[in-house]
Amino acid sequence: METPAILAFGFYFLVIVVGCFMAVGCASLVRALVGLVATLLGVAGMYLLLNAPFMAFMQILIYVGAICVLIFFALMLARADADGDEADPAPAARTFKGVLAAMLPGALLAPILMLHPTASKMIPAEVPLAELGRRLMEDYVLPFELISMVLLISMAGAVLLVWERRDK
Amino acid sequence: MKPLVLYQLASLVLLGAGLAGLVKRRTLVGMLIAVELMLNGAGLSIVAATQLTGADAALGQLATLLVMGLAAAEATVALAAIVVVFRRFGTTRTDALATLREQQ
């Protein structure tokens, strides 16, 4: 990679790491959500670096625009403020287990990645948007239709779950 | 280091943070945030692996779009479940959700 690309990668990586720490560590769930948003934006920046701008826009649209707003509404149910549900410090055993859970895949996978790197291009491939649309409509039309069915069913299921009958 | 390894390490960070959050958080919403972190790491890993090798790059992007769609569906259902749990138990703390256990 060239120097500007490395700088940009470093910046996005920093955003992701700081966002992850906020999302996992903050006692206030609102701050955790802000950390999640920062992480998602960092990943969107990495998509831009990977020469996939469409993925970056989808990331911002779907994750930041839809999922995070949804989670924010659900936060109104939790006591999300700094002395709310997550405020009392987690038991030491639990924090230890959390660190262990984070370290385990790192300890298993990172050495494999470092020792046996896959042959990698220096310049990412470029995919025109029209090509993506064509593949979605021709080769992968079944997954495309299935995912819309899954979304429809999950939305209907969500409405059904929280439906309140009037006669109760 | 090769570029692909750098991106894969970034997605590994996301996976680790997600797992840690899943274990450490004590509310359902906090756990959902951790799951979203992990799904995002998966997406980044897929796109990096196909953009930077000879693999079919369009297929990788479409696969990640699929992951995003599934994440949206999962978030919808999970949040509806959280609403139901809140109505029933009055809280979304995970240690309160134990109806099989003898009630104190």
Interface residues (C-beta under 8 A of the other chain):
Chain A: M1 F9 Y12 F13 I16 V17 C20 F21 A23 V24 L29 A32 L33 L36 T39 L40 V43 M46 Y47 L50 N51 A52 F54 M55 M58 Q59 I62 Y63 A66 I67 L70 I71 F73 A74 L75 L77 A78 A80 D85 E86 A90 R94 T95 K97 G98 V99 A101 A102 M103 L104 P105 G106 L109 A110 L113 M114 P117 T118 A119 S120 K121 M122 P124 A125 E126 V127 E131 L132 R135 L136 Y140 P143 I147 V150 L151 S154 M155 G157 A158 V159 L161 V162
Chain B: M1 K2 P3 L4 V5 L6 Y7 Q8 L9 A10 L12 V13 L14 L15 G16 A17 L19 A20 G21 L22 V23 K24 R25 R26 T27 L28 V29 G30 L32 I33 A34 E36 L37 N40 G43 L44 V47 A48 A49 T50 Q51 L52 T53 G54 A57 A58 L59 Q61 L62 T64 L65 L66 M68 G69 L70 A71 A72 A73 E74 A75 T76 V77 L79 A80 A81 I82 V83 V84 F86 T91 T92 R93
